[in-house]
Structures are given as structure tokens and as C-alpha cells.
Amino acid sequence: MKNNLQYLNAMRAFEAAARHVSFAAASSELNVSHSVISRHVRNLELWYEVDLFVRSGNHVELSEEGHVLFSEIRKPFQVLRDASEKFTARTRNNKVSLTVSAEPAVAARWLRRQITAYCDEVKNVEVDLLPTWRPQGAEGTKTDLAVHFAGRLPGAENAEESLFPVLGYPACSPKLIEGLESDCDFDTLAEQLPLVHDNGRRIWQNWFAQHRPGSDLWEEGKVYTDFSLAIGAAVDGEGIILADDIICASEFRNGSLVRIDERGTKCTEYVISQLADKSTQSAAEALKNWLIKMALRDRHSSFRT
């Protein structure tokens, strides 16, 4: 079977000559002699058994077959040139590119701001934040750091480091409790208002087991598979959610959610794991340590209503 790529250098010479419609311009671009370009093109013509150029003295024009071949290869060669330019710019600027995959709610509601602040401070690092339920990113995606729920990072349990626990307290939209008695406690509210669940009913089940054992109210209410969706539903007045001080900080701060009971439960824990290869290991470790520091800061200064 013929190796159709054995004339790759000749293909490169042909692409330059076809783009410029000039052997001389191609030789100048590739820094080789005119005769080298001519020889490469001739080798391709012998290989494909067609004339790629119509020659008239020192003047050349693409033949019909030459137009067909050029239309097929011009985009791949442009992609290679663009990639080379991008990589050159990166290396000359000493830029390091990192990819962080994260559970969608923490990515949108906490991690994005932290990464923006880090990149403002550390100018030679660029970070691509990938919100995903697949902790190690999509197939073929190199991930340097992963942020997810504890136990959700396959094969990385021993390498997981805690960012912060999610401690949930009953909270709801203030408009949901308008008109109710001001001294109405949660036990009364829970009998009147629906619950909003995040990713199953287990978390509310745990809360009731701790604080109202024997109650089956946790079996009621709408279930959302994403924490951000559940928070949005609670803000819109759909029911009571177990909200925490870090992920729901902006809602508590702007008053779109209010805490209606101080009894909390640990819903889950966000952890971070380093998956970087040697080329980005030190940069990834520096970012990981900085995120852990920021998480500790937010745990100590979390907004409490």
C-alpha cells in the first residue's frame, strides 16, 4: 500500500506555490531555492500522474487537477500555520495554559471568580474553566485540575484535597413567606411550603433525620438534578432549599434568599485534585494551593444572615 504522506514536504512546497501562484514566492517563503520548489512539485506530479501546474516560460498557473488538490489541502496547512503561531506566541510570552474541570454549580458560582482573580494576579497563566459532570473532562481533553464532590474523582481519592464543605440551612425566597406570621418557625413552615431538592432527596432526608426524626416531609417537593437550577427555583419562590453560605452567598447578600432555620446539615464537600502532567505540574500545583487558600478564607468569612 502506498504511503500517501511520504511526499509531505513536497505537498508543503506545492501549497505555497499554489497559494502564491509563483515558484519564486514559494521559495522565498520556505527559505529554499527555486529549484527545490520545482523538484518537489515535479515529484508530486509524478506521484499523482497528473500535471498540477500549466507552465509557460517562467509563468505558472494551476491546472484543473492542481485547483482540486489545492482546495483540499489549503485549510489543513492554514490550521498548522495558525497552531504554530499560537504556540510560538505562548512560548515567547512564557504563558502556561491550564484546564480546570469543575462541577457546574461550583464552576459558575464560586470558581469562576477565583480563577479570574488568580489570572489577574499571575499574568503568565491562562486558565480554561470547563463546567462538566465528568470530573476528568471530555474524552481527549487534558485536565490539570478537577473540582468536584468528594468521591466523584475516579482513582483520585488519595489525591483529593478539601476545598470546603457545603453546609445547608433551610432558606427560601422572602416572597414565599410574605403574609405568614413573623414568628412562624420552620416546623410550621415545612407543613405549609414545598421543598426544593438538589440531585435527589437524600440531603433533605438527612436534614430531617437529624432535626425532625420520624417526619416524612422530605419525600415531597420537586427534584432538580443541578444545584444551580435548584437555587434558581428557590429564588423564584418554588419552595424551601438547603442553601449554604458560599455557593449561595450572593443570594443571601442581596436578599433573594433568607435563612428560615439555623439548624444545618452537611450536604456534601467540594474537593480538588491535581491531574496535571509534568509540563504543567508546577503551575497547576500553584493554582491548586491558591484555590485552597481562597476556600479557607471564604469558609472563615462566609456571609451569615
Phi, psi and omega in degrees: 000131182291143175270105186287354180254005182292341178255040182296319177297321178294323178297321178296318178296317178298317182299318179293317180295321180290322181294318180272346190050046183195125175291324182295315180294323178295319180295323178293316181297317185269359177059045174227171182282162177302320182294329178293315177300313181301318181293318179299315180296318180296322178298321177295317180298321177292323181295312182273349179062042176217161171270122180271336178233150169260118186260137176218092185066235177271002183258140179231149173223147177294136172282177177300316179294324178297320177298318181297312181295317181298321180295332181279329189254349186295319181292314177302320178292326177293322176299317179296318179296317180297318180296319180295318179295319180295318181292321178298316178298321180296312183290324180290331178268004182055034179282142174242127180256128179239149174241127179244120174264144185207149173305136191306319183294314180290329178297313185281325193257352178218309191292323182303314181295321180294318181293321177299316179295320181295315181293330174293329183272321182250096193290339185266011180242130173246135184236127174260114181268122185246099177289124184199150173276351177265104190306327182262017175080177179290159180303130180090354179267125177279121180247129181269322177225147176231134177240122183202184176290149179304135179083001181261000181258101186303128176071007184244013186306319183286343182259356181290138173235139185290137168264296176196148173283153173260106181258111187264136176236144178302129181211157178203175176290138179300332181289341180288334183251010175298136178089346177277159180299137185296332181263017181292121183274173185297321182303323177286318181298321183295336177282339187253333187248147179286160175260152172246126183252148176246117174056055179099177185259003188299320186293314176295325177301316179296319180298313180295324178298325180283319193246338177219062183302139181097344180280143178250018181296335180296344180283350182259165175104165184273141181254129173248142183274354181232136183298319180298320177296319179296319178297315178300320179296319179295318178299324180281359175092021181281343179163191182266134180239157170271101185254149181245168187284339185263304181294326182256022185302316184293324179292320177292323183292319183269359174084007179285343169231142175232141179283134182243004176198141181268359178278120184243177175210151176282115182278316181192190176216135174270134179233164178231140180226139180265124183240011188293151171274181187299328185294334182236013188300311184293321179294320179294321180294322178296317178294317179301312181296325179292319179295321177297320178296318179294322178295320178296319177301314182291329176295324182280333184243025182300144182288123177243134178270000000 
